[in-house]
Amino acid sequence: MDAAASAHGSQLKELGLSWCPALASDCRRTMTSQTVPVVHQLAAPPGEDSDKTNKLYAASLIFSEEGSEPAETVSFEVVTDSDDEDESSNAPIMTGTMCRQKSVQFAALCMAVYLAGWNDALIGPLIPRLQEVYHVGYTTVSLVFIMSSLGYISGASAYVYLTDRFGFGLMVVVASIFVAISTCIQASAPPFPVFIVASFSIGSACMFLDGGSTAFVAGMADDTAVKLSIMYTAYGIAATCAPLVSARFAQLSSWSSVFLATVGFAVTTAILQVLAFKFKSQADCLKEIGQRRVLENTEDSQNVISKYKRVFRLPTVHLMAFFLFIHVGIEVTISGWIVTFMTERHGGPYSGYISSGFWAGSTIGRLALIPLTKKLGEWRALRLYILIAVGLELTMWLVSSFTINAAAVVLIGFVFGPIYATVMAHTGHILPPDLIGGAISWIAILTSAGSAVFPFMAGAVASRASLDSLPLLLVMMEGLMLVIWAFVPQHRPKLT
């Protein structure tokens, strides 16, 4: 095999192309006793003519028996790019139009995640006002988190079916419209049961905005981790701004008018989504920007049940789901209850802005810690961030100073910043692309459950005693995160 590749390598070099040894090893692991046509895109080296940039070469590897090396004869042919691009190519072939459309799509995805982040962080500073207006205690007001999370879970359960049936482009627009209608209802300050039903509807829609955007980016072929980091920076910016606005409105008689801002963001998001995705399927949207999903031909032949069966056979999916179940639960608990926690520690009117400090730290950390994460590697970096968060939360538990606690909250947000995007990028790397949507749906179900369970637990604890024990609860959960992360594999597991 090496001799054959070497012999033809000089011929390819003359054409400005090169032999890709990974092709032979990949095919040898998966195919036997048959001829395997493989098409791989190669770019011209620096200094070569630009018309070679989109040339492809095809290599036929002939296997004689299971586990054997390919036959000595390895045939090559060079194929120039044409208007009808080969469907088997998985590498992006970008034109100017594709680049512009790619930017529009990414802007729509960022706006969708921004809307989800705004909604998630808006409610925290309003909790004391909701208790006052509706005359409810900690446990009852926690139903806002429960209903929102139940909605998210219902959306995640139906995500694969609805996007396969109606298309990604249509469903995200419908989701944005649902958010607009539901927040209009909340803006009218309805009775509490109606208010929490609207929260259910918003949660269901946010699954398609947040989880759907994550699945879309995770299924792309290039710069997944960077794109997810940028996209969730938009989430962090929204989550930083929302508490600042809601803390101000919480002191006004027209407190519910704050939800009108969400309506405006939802309408803007829907318009962007129409321009970006044009009601098409995710596969068609990816084709528009030169992306190719590996194993795309399996999309039409597999039903939803078979996809989920394949997803559930992968232990790594469950490990990452439980990891993010805890992580997201901690984030939502801090965002939702930190204002009340700081108020009990005599923080006064400034307590309402601490939630923004947490999300500001998260936003900055999501970008600032990228170099450190790359230097240390995902595994060591995430362990380090969690250990730092544990130390900061122990400080909050032992020291009752408002200033020290506020600084600790910001720093916790800072080290928490890169965790979610890093884990989701890893999901895209180690799973087959046709399973990413189903896997992220399952992960979203558990993470949403975490965003309900932990805030509700905090509310139950506060109703029986006080929130002083909140940091200790978070420390125990982060210890469990460390244990789970140790078992997450670094490479793609084999499907059975």
Secondary structure as GFF3:
##gff-version 3
##sequence-region A 1 496
A	DSSP	alpha_helix	2	14	.	.	.	ID=ss1
A	DSSP	alpha_helix	21	30	.	.	.	ID=ss2
A	DSSP	beta_strand	35	41	.	.	.	ID=ss3
A	DSSP	three_ten_helix	50	52	.	.	.	ID=ss4
A	DSSP	beta_strand	56	62	.	.	.	ID=ss5
A	DSSP	beta_strand	75	79	.	.	.	ID=ss6
A	DSSP	alpha_helix	96	122	.	.	.	ID=ss7
A	DSSP	three_ten_helix	124	126	.	.	.	ID=ss8
A	DSSP	alpha_helix	127	134	.	.	.	ID=ss9
A	DSSP	alpha_helix	138	141	.	.	.	ID=ss10
A	DSSP	alpha_helix	143	166	.	.	.	ID=ss11
A	DSSP	alpha_helix	168	187	.	.	.	ID=ss12
A	DSSP	alpha_helix	192	206	.	.	.	ID=ss13
A	DSSP	pi_helix	207	211	.	.	.	ID=ss14
A	DSSP	alpha_helix	212	218	.	.	.	ID=ss15
A	DSSP	alpha_helix	224	249	.	.	.	ID=ss16
A	DSSP	three_ten_helix	255	258	.	.	.	ID=ss17
A	DSSP	alpha_helix	259	277	.	.	.	ID=ss18
A	DSSP	alpha_helix	282	288	.	.	.	ID=ss19
A	DSSP	three_ten_helix	296	298	.	.	.	ID=ss20
A	DSSP	alpha_helix	304	312	.	.	.	ID=ss21
A	DSSP	alpha_helix	315	344	.	.	.	ID=ss22
A	DSSP	three_ten_helix	348	353	.	.	.	ID=ss23
A	DSSP	alpha_helix	354	368	.	.	.	ID=ss24
A	DSSP	alpha_helix	370	376	.	.	.	ID=ss25
A	DSSP	alpha_helix	378	398	.	.	.	ID=ss26
A	DSSP	alpha_helix	402	416	.	.	.	ID=ss27
A	DSSP	alpha_helix	419	430	.	.	.	ID=ss28
A	DSSP	alpha_helix	433	464	.	.	.	ID=ss29
A	DSSP	three_ten_helix	467	469	.	.	.	ID=ss30
A	DSSP	alpha_helix	470	485	.	.	.	ID=ss31
###
